[in-house]
Every structure is written in C-alpha cells, then in structure tokens.
C-alpha cells in the first residue's frame, strides 16, 4: 500500500510542476530598476520586489507590464533586443 501512495504523490508532484510550463510572470528587479518577464514562478526575495502573473503568453505579460505603474516604459530598442528581432 505504501508504494502505491508514494507513486501517487510523485505523479501529482510531477503534474503540478508541468502546469507551470509555458507561463510568464512580470517581476520588478531593484538591481536593474526595470521589470522583466520570466518563465518561472518568481521568489520574492532580495532584488526581486514584486511578481505578477502568471500569464498564458508573452504578449499578455508585456501588456500587463505596460499597465504596472512601478515598471518604467521600455524603449523600442529594448523590445527588439528582447524579442531577438532586428
């Protein structure tokens, strides 16, 4: 019976971790003075002073970042650098 319970716990734990795949968060970084979009659930400690999300797409996270007052506006050059386009 114990091996069955242990197997069930492992199954639930791995399923929970896979639910975070493909999600995006907006985090405020004190060290850089900017807001970044990350793909892992942020831990609010040290230089990371807030986290907002999750969002289903990068576009949704970028829209949310533009509405957060604590986030400075990004320039078009910064957007291109992050997107990897020229």
mmCIF file as gemmi writes it, N, C-alpha and C atoms, coordinates in Angstrom:
data_model
loop_
_atom_site.group_PDB
_atom_site.id
_atom_site.type_symbol
_atom_site.label_atom_id
_atom_site.label_alt_id
_atom_site.label_comp_id
_atom_site.label_asym_id
_atom_site.label_entity_id
_atom_site.label_seq_id
_atom_site.pdbx_PDB_ins_code
_atom_site.Cartn_x
_atom_site.Cartn_y
_atom_site.Cartn_z
_atom_site.occupancy
_atom_site.B_iso_or_equiv
_atom_site.pdbx_formal_charge
_atom_site.auth_seq_id
_atom_site.auth_asym_id
_atom_site.pdbx_PDB_model_num
ATOM 1 N N . UNK Axp A 1 ? 0.821 -1.196 0 1 0 ? 1 A 1
ATOM 2 C CA . UNK Axp A 1 ? 0 0 0 1 0 ? 1 A 1
ATOM 3 C C . UNK Axp A 1 ? 0.866 1.262 0 1 0 ? 1 A 1
ATOM 4 N N . UNK Axp A 2 ? 1.969 1.25 0.762 1 0 ? 2 A 1
ATOM 5 C CA . UNK Axp A 2 ? 2.84 2.417 0.816 1 0 ? 2 A 1
ATOM 6 C C . UNK Axp A 2 ? 3.438 2.749 -0.547 1 0 ? 2 A 1
ATOM 7 N N . UNK Axp A 3 ? 3.889 1.745 -1.335 1 0 ? 3 A 1
ATOM 8 C CA . UNK Axp A 3 ? 4.425 2.086 -2.665 1 0 ? 3 A 1
ATOM 9 C C . UNK Axp A 3 ? 3.372 2.742 -3.568 1 0 ? 3 A 1
ATOM 10 N N . UNK Axp A 4 ? 2.131 2.336 -3.432 1 0 ? 4 A 1
ATOM 11 C CA . UNK Axp A 4 ? 1.064 2.922 -4.237 1 0 ? 4 A 1
ATOM 12 C C . UNK Axp A 4 ? 0.832 4.38 -3.857 1 0 ? 4 A 1
ATOM 13 N N . UNK Axp A 5 ? 0.846 4.668 -2.582 1 0 ? 5 A 1
ATOM 14 C CA . UNK Axp A 5 ? 0.683 6.041 -2.121 1 0 ? 5 A 1
ATOM 15 C C . UNK Axp A 5 ? 1.86 6.892 -2.577 1 0 ? 5 A 1
ATOM 16 N N . UNK Axp A 6 ? 3.061 6.37 -2.448 1 0 ? 6 A 1
ATOM 17 C CA . UNK Axp A 6 ? 4.258 7.087 -2.871 1 0 ? 6 A 1
ATOM 18 C C . UNK Axp A 6 ? 4.213 7.385 -4.369 1 0 ? 6 A 1
ATOM 19 N N . UNK Axp A 7 ? 3.781 6.407 -5.164 1 0 ? 7 A 1
ATOM 20 C CA . UNK Axp A 7 ? 3.672 6.602 -6.614 1 0 ? 7 A 1
ATOM 21 C C . UNK Axp A 7 ? 2.64 7.686 -6.929 1 0 ? 7 A 1
ATOM 22 N N . UNK Axp A 8 ? 1.543 7.715 -6.195 1 0 ? 8 A 1
ATOM 23 C CA . UNK Axp A 8 ? 0.517 8.735 -6.39 1 0 ? 8 A 1
ATOM 24 C C . UNK Axp A 8 ? 1.035 10.129 -6.075 1 0 ? 8 A 1
ATOM 25 N N . UNK Axp A 9 ? 1.806 10.246 -4.995 1 0 ? 9 A 1
ATOM 26 C CA . UNK Axp A 9 ? 2.374 11.536 -4.621 1 0 ? 9 A 1
ATOM 27 C C . UNK Axp A 9 ? 3.342 12.021 -5.694 1 0 ? 9 A 1
ATOM 28 N N . UNK Axp A 10 ? 4.173 11.125 -6.205 1 0 ? 10 A 1
ATOM 29 C CA . UNK Axp A 10 ? 5.102 11.508 -7.27 1 0 ? 10 A 1
ATOM 30 C C . UNK Axp A 10 ? 4.371 11.946 -8.527 1 0 ? 10 A 1
ATOM 31 N N . UNK Axp A 11 ? 3.299 11.268 -8.854 1 0 ? 11 A 1
ATOM 32 C CA . UNK Axp A 11 ? 2.515 11.616 -10.032 1 0 ? 11 A 1
ATOM 33 C C . UNK Axp A 11 ? 1.904 13.005 -9.892 1 0 ? 11 A 1
ATOM 34 N N . UNK Axp A 12 ? 1.348 13.303 -8.745 1 0 ? 12 A 1
ATOM 35 C CA . UNK Axp A 12 ? 0.742 14.62 -8.512 1 0 ? 12 A 1
ATOM 36 C C . UNK Axp A 12 ? 1.81 15.706 -8.533 1 0 ? 12 A 1
ATOM 37 N N . UNK Axp A 13 ? 2.964 15.444 -7.918 1 0 ? 13 A 1
ATOM 38 C CA . UNK Axp A 13 ? 4.035 16.435 -7.878 1 0 ? 13 A 1
ATOM 39 C C . UNK Axp A 13 ? 4.564 16.743 -9.276 1 0 ? 13 A 1
ATOM 40 N N . UNK Axp A 14 ? 4.742 15.744 -10.104 1 0 ? 14 A 1
ATOM 41 C CA . UNK Axp A 14 ? 5.253 15.986 -11.451 1 0 ? 14 A 1
ATOM 42 C C . UNK Axp A 14 ? 4.206 16.682 -12.313 1 0 ? 14 A 1
ATOM 43 N N . UNK Axp A 15 ? 2.939 16.383 -12.103 1 0 ? 15 A 1
ATOM 44 C CA . UNK Axp A 15 ? 1.874 17.051 -12.848 1 0 ? 15 A 1
ATOM 45 C C . UNK Axp A 15 ? 1.769 18.517 -12.488 1 0 ? 15 A 1
ATOM 46 N N . UNK Axp A 16 ? 1.95 18.848 -11.22 1 0 ? 16 A 1
ATOM 47 C CA . UNK Axp A 16 ? 1.895 20.235 -10.773 1 0 ? 16 A 1
ATOM 48 C C . UNK Axp A 16 ? 3.039 21.04 -11.366 1 0 ? 16 A 1
ATOM 49 N N . UNK Axp A 17 ? 4.22 20.466 -11.423 1 0 ? 17 A 1
ATOM 50 C CA . UNK Axp A 17 ? 5.366 21.17 -11.992 1 0 ? 17 A 1
ATOM 51 C C . UNK Axp A 17 ? 5.179 21.416 -13.483 1 0 ? 17 A 1
ATOM 52 N N . UNK Axp A 18 ? 4.552 20.511 -14.177 1 0 ? 18 A 1
ATOM 53 C CA . UNK Axp A 18 ? 4.375 20.69 -15.62 1 0 ? 18 A 1
ATOM 54 C C . UNK Axp A 18 ? 3.303 21.714 -15.948 1 0 ? 18 A 1
ATOM 55 N N . UNK Axp A 19 ? 2.435 22.034 -14.994 1 0 ? 19 A 1
ATOM 56 C CA . UNK Axp A 19 ? 1.417 23.05 -15.248 1 0 ? 19 A 1
ATOM 57 C C . UNK Axp A 19 ? 2.03 24.439 -15.436 1 0 ? 19 A 1
ATOM 58 N N . UNK Axp A 20 ? 3.186 24.679 -14.886 1 0 ? 20 A 1
ATOM 59 C CA . UNK Axp A 20 ? 3.83 25.987 -15 1 0 ? 20 A 1
ATOM 60 C C . UNK Axp A 20 ? 4.52 26.18 -16.343 1 0 ? 20 A 1
ATOM 61 N N . UNK Axp A 21 ? 4.636 25.138 -17.15 1 0 ? 21 A 1
ATOM 62 C CA . UNK Axp A 21 ? 5.284 25.261 -18.46 1 0 ? 21 A 1
ATOM 63 C C . UNK Axp A 21 ? 4.494 26.2 -19.357 1 0 ? 21 A 1
ATOM 64 N N . UNK Axp A 22 ? 5.192 27.088 -20.016 1 0 ? 22 A 1
ATOM 65 C CA . UNK Axp A 22 ? 4.552 27.976 -20.967 1 0 ? 22 A 1
ATOM 66 C C . UNK Axp A 22 ? 3.897 29.187 -20.344 1 0 ? 22 A 1
ATOM 67 N N . UNK Axp A 23 ? 4.108 29.449 -19.055 1 0 ? 23 A 1
ATOM 68 C CA . UNK Axp A 23 ? 3.526 30.607 -18.397 1 0 ? 23 A 1
ATOM 69 C C . UNK Axp A 23 ? 4.587 31.682 -18.2 1 0 ? 23 A 1
ATOM 70 N N . UNK Axp A 24 ? 4.135 32.914 -18.052 1 0 ? 24 A 1
ATOM 71 C CA . UNK Axp A 24 ? 5.034 34.053 -17.928 1 0 ? 24 A 1
ATOM 72 C C . UNK Axp A 24 ? 4.632 34.897 -16.724 1 0 ? 24 A 1
ATOM 73 N N . UNK Axp A 25 ? 5.635 35.497 -16.063 1 0 ? 25 A 1
ATOM 74 C CA . UNK Axp A 25 ? 5.42 36.388 -14.929 1 0 ? 25 A 1
ATOM 75 C C . UNK Axp A 25 ? 6.157 37.691 -15.188 1 0 ? 25 A 1
ATOM 76 N N . UNK Axp A 26 ? 5.624 38.792 -14.649 1 0 ? 26 A 1
ATOM 77 C CA . UNK Axp A 26 ? 6.294 40.085 -14.677 1 0 ? 26 A 1
ATOM 78 C C . UNK Axp A 26 ? 6.892 40.292 -13.289 1 0 ? 26 A 1
ATOM 79 N N . UNK Axp A 27 ? 8.183 40.563 -13.217 1 0 ? 27 A 1
ATOM 80 C CA . UNK Axp A 27 ? 8.843 40.775 -11.935 1 0 ? 27 A 1
ATOM 81 C C . UNK Axp A 27 ? 9.567 42.115 -11.937 1 0 ? 27 A 1
ATOM 82 N N . UNK Axp A 28 ? 9.552 42.773 -10.783 1 0 ? 28 A 1
ATOM 83 C CA . UNK Axp A 28 ? 10.29 44.018 -10.602 1 0 ? 28 A 1
ATOM 84 C C . UNK Axp A 28 ? 11.654 43.71 -10.025 1 0 ? 28 A 1
ATOM 85 N N . UNK Axp A 29 ? 12.686 44.25 -10.637 1 0 ? 29 A 1
ATOM 86 C CA . UNK Axp A 29 ? 14.057 43.984 -10.215 1 0 ? 29 A 1
ATOM 87 C C . UNK Axp A 29 ? 14.678 45.279 -9.704 1 0 ? 29 A 1
ATOM 88 N N . UNK Axp A 30 ? 14.972 45.331 -8.409 1 0 ? 30 A 1
ATOM 89 C CA . UNK Axp A 30 ? 15.566 46.535 -7.814 1 0 ? 30 A 1
ATOM 90 C C . UNK Axp A 30 ? 16.975 46.796 -8.345 1 0 ? 30 A 1
ATOM 91 N N . UNK Axp A 31 ? 17.729 45.756 -8.604 1 0 ? 31 A 1
ATOM 92 C CA . UNK Axp A 31 ? 19.125 45.92 -9.038 1 0 ? 31 A 1
ATOM 93 C C . UNK Axp A 31 ? 19.214 46.65 -10.375 1 0 ? 31 A 1
ATOM 94 N N . UNK Axp A 32 ? 18.298 46.338 -11.293 1 0 ? 32 A 1
ATOM 95 C CA . UNK Axp A 32 ? 18.334 46.976 -12.611 1 0 ? 32 A 1
ATOM 96 C C . UNK Axp A 32 ? 17.366 48.147 -12.721 1 0 ? 32 A 1
ATOM 97 N N . UNK Axp A 33 ? 16.404 48.233 -11.808 1 0 ? 33 A 1
ATOM 98 C CA . UNK Axp A 33 ? 15.403 49.287 -11.881 1 0 ? 33 A 1
ATOM 99 C C . UNK Axp A 33 ? 14.405 49.072 -12.999 1 0 ? 33 A 1
ATOM 100 N N . UNK Axp A 34 ? 14.267 47.828 -13.447 1 0 ? 34 A 1
ATOM 101 C CA . UNK Axp A 34 ? 13.376 47.507 -14.556 1 0 ? 34 A 1
ATOM 102 C C . UNK Axp A 34 ? 12.437 46.37 -14.168 1 0 ? 34 A 1
ATOM 103 N N . UNK Axp A 35 ? 11.482 46.134 -15.03 1 0 ? 35 A 1
ATOM 104 C CA . UNK Axp A 35 ? 10.592 44.991 -14.886 1 0 ? 35 A 1
ATOM 105 C C . UNK Axp A 35 ? 10.945 43.988 -15.985 1 0 ? 35 A 1
ATOM 106 N N . UNK Axp A 36 ? 11.08 42.746 -15.599 1 0 ? 36 A 1
ATOM 107 C CA . UNK Axp A 36 ? 11.44 41.695 -16.539 1 0 ? 36 A 1
ATOM 108 C C . UNK Axp A 36 ? 10.291 40.702 -16.67 1 0 ? 36 A 1
ATOM 109 N N . UNK Axp A 37 ? 10.265 40.01 -17.795 1 0 ? 37 A 1
ATOM 110 C CA . UNK Axp A 37 ? 9.309 38.927 -17.996 1 0 ? 37 A 1
ATOM 111 C C . UNK Axp A 37 ? 10.088 37.63 -17.892 1 0 ? 37 A 1
ATOM 112 N N . UNK Axp A 38 ? 9.645 36.758 -16.982 1 0 ? 38 A 1
ATOM 113 C CA . UNK Axp A 38 ? 10.344 35.498 -16.738 1 0 ? 38 A 1
ATOM 114 C C . UNK Axp A 38 ? 9.387 34.333 -16.964 1 0 ? 38 A 1
ATOM 115 N N . UNK Axp A 39 ? 9.961 33.142 -17.136 1 0 ? 39 A 1
ATOM 116 C CA . UNK Axp A 39 ? 9.162 31.957 -17.414 1 0 ? 39 A 1
ATOM 117 C C . UNK Axp A 39 ? 9.076 30.998 -16.237 1 0 ? 39 A 1
ATOM 118 N N . UNK Axp A 40 ? 9.551 31.426 -15.076 1 0 ? 40 A 1
ATOM 119 C CA . UNK Axp A 40 ? 9.422 30.588 -13.883 1 0 ? 40 A 1
ATOM 120 C C . UNK Axp A 40 ? 8.802 31.417 -12.77 1 0 ? 40 A 1
ATOM 121 N N . UNK Axp A 41 ? 8.069 30.765 -11.906 1 0 ? 41 A 1
ATOM 122 C CA . UNK Axp A 41 ? 7.401 31.442 -10.812 1 0 ? 41 A 1
ATOM 123 C C . UNK Axp A 41 ? 8.446 32.125 -9.939 1 0 ? 41 A 1
ATOM 124 N N . UNK Axp A 42 ? 8.389 33.463 -9.808 1 0 ? 42 A 1
ATOM 125 C CA . UNK Axp A 42 ? 9.438 34.174 -9.085 1 0 ? 42 A 1
ATOM 126 C C . UNK Axp A 42 ? 9.344 33.999 -7.576 1 0 ? 42 A 1
ATOM 127 N N . UNK Axp A 43 ? 10.501 34.042 -6.935 1 0 ? 43 A 1
ATOM 128 C CA . UNK Axp A 43 ? 10.592 34.053 -5.487 1 0 ? 43 A 1
ATOM 129 C C . UNK Axp A 43 ? 10.857 35.504 -5.088 1 0 ? 43 A 1
ATOM 130 N N . UNK Axp A 44 ? 9.967 36.073 -4.287 1 0 ? 44 A 1
ATOM 131 C CA . UNK Axp A 44 ? 10.066 37.476 -3.918 1 0 ? 44 A 1
ATOM 132 C C . UNK Axp A 44 ? 11.033 37.608 -2.745 1 0 ? 44 A 1
ATOM 133 N N . UNK Axp A 45 ? 12.294 37.854 -3.066 1 0 ? 45 A 1
ATOM 134 C CA . UNK Axp A 45 ? 13.342 37.993 -2.063 1 0 ? 45 A 1
ATOM 135 C C . UNK Axp A 45 ? 14.5 38.762 -2.678 1 0 ? 45 A 1
ATOM 136 N N . UNK Axp A 46 ? 15.214 39.503 -1.884 1 0 ? 46 A 1
ATOM 137 C CA . UNK Axp A 46 ? 16.39 40.221 -2.384 1 0 ? 46 A 1
ATOM 138 C C . UNK Axp A 46 ? 16.03 41.306 -3.376 1 0 ? 46 A 1
ATOM 139 N N . UNK Axp A 47 ? 16.598 41.241 -4.57 1 0 ? 47 A 1
ATOM 140 C CA . UNK Axp A 47 ? 16.38 42.269 -5.585 1 0 ? 47 A 1
ATOM 141 C C . UNK Axp A 47 ? 15.012 42.184 -6.247 1 0 ? 47 A 1
ATOM 142 N N . UNK Axp A 48 ? 14.375 41.029 -6.201 1 0 ? 48 A 1
ATOM 143 C CA . UNK Axp A 48 ? 13.035 40.887 -6.79 1 0 ? 48 A 1
ATOM 144 C C . UNK Axp A 48 ? 12.029 41.39 -5.764 1 0 ? 48 A 1
ATOM 145 N N . UNK Axp A 49 ? 11.341 42.504 -6.059 1 0 ? 49 A 1
ATOM 146 C CA . UNK Axp A 49 ? 10.472 43.103 -5.061 1 0 ? 49 A 1
ATOM 147 C C . UNK Axp A 49 ? 8.987 42.935 -5.349 1 0 ? 49 A 1
ATOM 148 N N . UNK Axp A 50 ? 8.611 42.476 -6.538 1 0 ? 50 A 1
ATOM 149 C CA . UNK Axp A 50 ? 7.222 42.077 -6.771 1 0 ? 50 A 1
ATOM 150 C C . UNK Axp A 50 ? 7.169 41.123 -7.95 1 0 ? 50 A 1
ATOM 151 N N . UNK Axp A 51 ? 6.115 40.346 -8.001 1 0 ? 51 A 1
ATOM 152 C CA . UNK Axp A 51 ? 5.867 39.437 -9.106 1 0 ? 51 A 1
ATOM 153 C C . UNK Axp A 51 ? 4.395 39.467 -9.435 1 0 ? 51 A 1
ATOM 154 N N . UNK Axp A 52 ? 4.059 39.445 -10.714 1 0 ? 52 A 1
ATOM 155 C CA . UNK Axp A 52 ? 2.671 39.496 -11.147 1 0 ? 52 A 1
ATOM 156 C C . UNK Axp A 52 ? 2.46 38.433 -12.213 1 0 ? 52 A 1
ATOM 157 N N . UNK Axp A 53 ? 1.415 37.682 -12.087 1 0 ? 53 A 1
ATOM 158 C CA . UNK Axp A 53 ? 1.152 36.641 -13.061 1 0 ? 53 A 1
ATOM 159 C C . UNK Axp A 53 ? 0.56 35.43 -12.4 1 0 ? 53 A 1
ATOM 160 N N . UNK Axp A 54 ? 0.46 34.356 -13.091 1 0 ? 54 A 1
ATOM 161 C CA . UNK Axp A 54 ? 1.017 34.015 -14.39 1 0 ? 54 A 1
ATOM 162 C C . UNK Axp A 54 ? 0.136 34.474 -15.553 1 0 ? 54 A 1
ATOM 163 N N . UNK Axp A 55 ? 0.778 34.608 -16.69 1 0 ? 55 A 1
ATOM 164 C CA . UNK Axp A 55 ? 0.105 34.946 -17.941 1 0 ? 55 A 1
ATOM 165 C C . UNK Axp A 55 ? 0.346 33.821 -18.936 1 0 ? 55 A 1
ATOM 166 N N . UNK Axp A 56 ? -0.609 33.603 -19.809 1 0 ? 56 A 1
ATOM 167 C CA . UNK Axp A 56 ? -0.535 32.478 -20.746 1 0 ? 56 A 1
ATOM 168 C C . UNK Axp A 56 ? 0.396 32.731 -21.921 1 0 ? 56 A 1
ATOM 169 N N . UNK Axp A 57 ? 0.67 33.992 -22.223 1 0 ? 57 A 1
ATOM 170 C CA . UNK Axp A 57 ? 1.556 34.284 -23.356 1 0 ? 57 A 1
ATOM 171 C C . UNK Axp A 57 ? 2.464 35.456 -23.013 1 0 ? 57 A 1
ATOM 172 N N . UNK Axp A 58 ? 3.551 35.568 -23.756 1 0 ? 58 A 1
ATOM 173 C CA . UNK Axp A 58 ? 4.481 36.688 -23.566 1 0 ? 58 A 1
ATOM 174 C C . UNK Axp A 58 ? 3.775 38.007 -23.89 1 0 ? 58 A 1
ATOM 175 N N . UNK Axp A 59 ? 2.9 37.992 -24.889 1 0 ? 59 A 1
ATOM 176 C CA . UNK Axp A 59 ? 2.174 39.21 -25.256 1 0 ? 59 A 1
ATOM 177 C C . UNK Axp A 59 ? 1.292 39.682 -24.105 1 0 ? 59 A 1
ATOM 178 N N . UNK Axp A 60 ? 0.633 38.762 -23.423 1 0 ? 60 A 1
ATOM 179 C CA . UNK Axp A 60 ? -0.193 39.125 -22.269 1 0 ? 60 A 1
ATOM 180 C C . UNK Axp A 60 ? 0.67 39.714 -21.158 1 0 ? 60 A 1
ATOM 181 N N . UNK Axp A 61 ? 1.84 39.129 -20.924 1 0 ? 61 A 1
ATOM 182 C CA . UNK Axp A 61 ? 2.74 39.626 -19.882 1 0 ? 61 A 1
ATOM 183 C C . UNK Axp A 61 ? 3.265 41.016 -20.255 1 0 ? 61 A 1
ATOM 184 N N . UNK Axp A 62 ? 3.558 41.24 -21.53 1 0 ? 62 A 1
ATOM 185 C CA . UNK Axp A 62 ? 4.034 42.554 -21.964 1 0 ? 62 A 1
ATOM 186 C C . UNK Axp A 62 ? 2.947 43.609 -21.792 1 0 ? 62 A 1
ATOM 187 N N . UNK Axp A 63 ? 1.7 43.239 -22.085 1 0 ? 63 A 1
ATOM 188 C CA . UNK Axp A 63 ? 0.585 44.161 -21.888 1 0 ? 63 A 1
ATOM 189 C C . UNK Axp A 63 ? 0.425 44.484 -20.411 1 0 ? 63 A 1
ATOM 190 N N . UNK Axp A 64 ? 0.526 43.471 -19.567 1 0 ? 64 A 1
ATOM 191 C CA . UNK Axp A 64 ? 0.412 43.693 -18.123 1 0 ? 64 A 1
ATOM 192 C C . UNK Axp A 64 ? 1.542 44.579 -17.621 1 0 ? 64 A 1
ATOM 193 N N . UNK Axp A 65 ? 2.764 44.36 -18.125 1 0 ? 65 A 1
ATOM 194 C CA . UNK Axp A 65 ? 3.912 45.175 -17.711 1 0 ? 65 A 1
ATOM 195 C C . UNK Axp A 65 ? 3.674 46.643 -18.052 1 0 ? 65 A 1
ATOM 196 N N . UNK Axp A 66 ? 3.031 46.906 -19.179 1 0 ? 66 A 1
ATOM 197 C CA . UNK Axp A 66 ? 2.794 48.293 -19.569 1 0 ? 66 A 1
ATOM 198 C C . UNK Axp A 66 ? 1.754 48.977 -18.691 1 0 ? 66 A 1
ATOM 199 N N . UNK Axp A 67 ? 0.949 48.216 -17.954 1 0 ? 67 A 1
ATOM 200 C CA . UNK Axp A 67 ? -0.068 48.804 -17.088 1 0 ? 67 A 1
ATOM 201 C C . UNK Axp A 67 ? 0.365 48.913 -15.635 1 0 ? 67 A 1
ATOM 202 N N . UNK Axp A 68 ? 1.513 48.352 -15.276 1 0 ? 68 A 1
ATOM 203 C CA . UNK Axp A 68 ? 2.004 48.401 -13.897 1 0 ? 68 A 1
ATOM 204 C C . UNK Axp A 68 ? 2.776 49.701 -13.708 1 0 ? 68 A 1
ATOM 205 N N . UNK Axp A 69 ? 2.335 50.533 -12.783 1 0 ? 69 A 1
ATOM 206 C CA . UNK Axp A 69 ? 2.947 51.858 -12.601 1 0 ? 69 A 1
ATOM 207 C C . UNK Axp A 69 ? 4.392 51.792 -12.151 1 0 ? 69 A 1
ATOM 208 N N . UNK Axp A 70 ? 4.763 50.755 -11.409 1 0 ? 70 A 1
ATOM 209 C CA . UNK Axp A 70 ? 6.134 50.636 -10.912 1 0 ? 70 A 1
ATOM 210 C C . UNK Axp A 70 ? 7.128 50.287 -12.014 1 0 ? 70 A 1
ATOM 211 N N . UNK Axp A 71 ? 6.638 49.846 -13.162 1 0 ? 71 A 1
ATOM 212 C CA . UNK Axp A 71 ? 7.518 49.45 -14.267 1 0 ? 71 A 1
ATOM 213 C C . UNK Axp A 71 ? 7.781 50.638 -15.186 1 0 ? 71 A 1
ATOM 214 N N . UNK Axp A 72 ? 9.057 50.963 -15.419 1 0 ? 72 A 1
ATOM 215 C CA . UNK Axp A 72 ? 9.354 52.044 -16.361 1 0 ? 72 A 1
ATOM 216 C C . UNK Axp A 72 ? 9.005 51.611 -17.785 1 0 ? 72 A 1
ATOM 217 N N . UNK Axp A 73 ? 8.67 52.58 -18.613 1 0 ? 73 A 1
ATOM 218 C CA . UNK Axp A 73 ? 8.35 52.276 -20.01 1 0 ? 73 A 1
ATOM 219 C C . UNK Axp A 73 ? 9.595 51.772 -20.722 1 0 ? 73 A 1
ATOM 220 N N . UNK Axp A 74 ? 9.408 50.791 -21.596 1 0 ? 74 A 1
ATOM 221 C CA . UNK Axp A 74 ? 10.531 50.258 -22.361 1 0 ? 74 A 1
ATOM 222 C C . UNK Axp A 74 ? 10.628 50.985 -23.694 1 0 ? 74 A 1
ATOM 223 N N . UNK Axp A 75 ? 11.836 51.112 -24.177 1 0 ? 75 A 1
ATOM 224 C CA . UNK Axp A 75 ? 12.055 51.754 -25.467 1 0 ? 75 A 1
ATOM 225 C C . UNK Axp A 75 ? 11.925 50.707 -26.579 1 0 ? 75 A 1
ATOM 226 N N . UNK Axp A 76 ? 11.668 51.137 -27.803 1 0 ? 76 A 1
ATOM 227 C CA . UNK Axp A 76 ? 11.585 50.179 -28.907 1 0 ? 76 A 1
ATOM 228 C C . UNK Axp A 76 ? 12.862 49.355 -29.088 1 0 ? 76 A 1
ATOM 229 N N . UNK Axp A 77 ? 14.032 49.966 -28.805 1 0 ? 77 A 1
ATOM 230 C CA . UNK Axp A 77 ? 15.291 49.227 -28.925 1 0 ? 77 A 1
ATOM 231 C C . UNK Axp A 77 ? 15.352 48.079 -27.92 1 0 ? 77 A 1
ATOM 232 N N . UNK Axp A 78 ? 14.864 48.311 -26.698 1 0 ? 78 A 1
ATOM 233 C CA . UNK Axp A 78 ? 14.851 47.251 -25.686 1 0 ? 78 A 1
ATOM 234 C C . UNK Axp A 78 ? 13.904 46.127 -26.091 1 0 ? 78 A 1
ATOM 235 N N . UNK Axp A 79 ? 12.762 46.492 -26.678 1 0 ? 79 A 1
ATOM 236 C CA . UNK Axp A 79 ? 11.807 45.485 -27.128 1 0 ? 79 A 1
ATOM 237 C C . UNK Axp A 79 ? 12.409 44.604 -28.214 1 0 ? 79 A 1
ATOM 238 N N . UNK Axp A 80 ? 13.102 45.226 -29.164 1 0 ? 80 A 1
ATOM 239 C CA . UNK Axp A 80 ? 13.727 44.453 -30.239 1 0 ? 80 A 1
ATOM 240 C C . UNK Axp A 80 ? 14.802 43.52 -29.692 1 0 ? 80 A 1
ATOM 241 N N . UNK Axp A 81 ? 15.587 44 -28.746 1 0 ? 81 A 1
ATOM 242 C CA . UNK Axp A 81 ? 16.66 43.182 -28.168 1 0 ? 81 A 1
ATOM 243 C C . UNK Axp A 81 ? 16.08 41.974 -27.443 1 0 ? 81 A 1
ATOM 244 N N . UNK Axp A 82 ? 14.976 42.138 -26.749 1 0 ? 82 A 1
ATOM 245 C CA . UNK Axp A 82 ? 14.387 41.032 -26.005 1 0 ? 82 A 1
ATOM 246 C C . UNK Axp A 82 ? 13.683 40.04 -26.936 1 0 ? 82 A 1
ATOM 247 N N . UNK Axp A 83 ? 13.099 40.554 -28.016 1 0 ? 83 A 1
ATOM 248 C CA . UNK Axp A 83 ? 12.406 39.678 -28.955 1 0 ? 83 A 1
ATOM 249 C C . UNK Axp A 83 ? 13.38 38.953 -29.881 1 0 ? 83 A 1
ATOM 250 N N . UNK Axp A 84 ? 14.58 39.477 -30.019 1 0 ? 84 A 1
ATOM 251 C CA . UNK Axp A 84 ? 15.568 38.857 -30.901 1 0 ? 84 A 1
ATOM 252 C C . UNK Axp A 84 ? 15.412 39.277 -32.352 1 0 ? 84 A 1
ATOM 253 N N . UNK Axp A 85 ? 14.599 40.308 -32.601 1 0 ? 85 A 1
ATOM 254 C CA . UNK Axp A 85 ? 14.41 40.797 -33.969 1 0 ? 85 A 1
ATOM 255 C C . UNK Axp A 85 ? 15.295 41.999 -34.198 1 0 ? 85 A 1
ATOM 256 N N . UNK Axp A 86 ? 15.548 42.307 -35.455 1 0 ? 86 A 1
ATOM 257 C CA . UNK Axp A 86 ? 16.376 43.47 -35.797 1 0 ? 86 A 1
ATOM 258 C C . UNK Axp A 86 ? 15.577 44.59 -36.352 1 0 ? 86 A 1
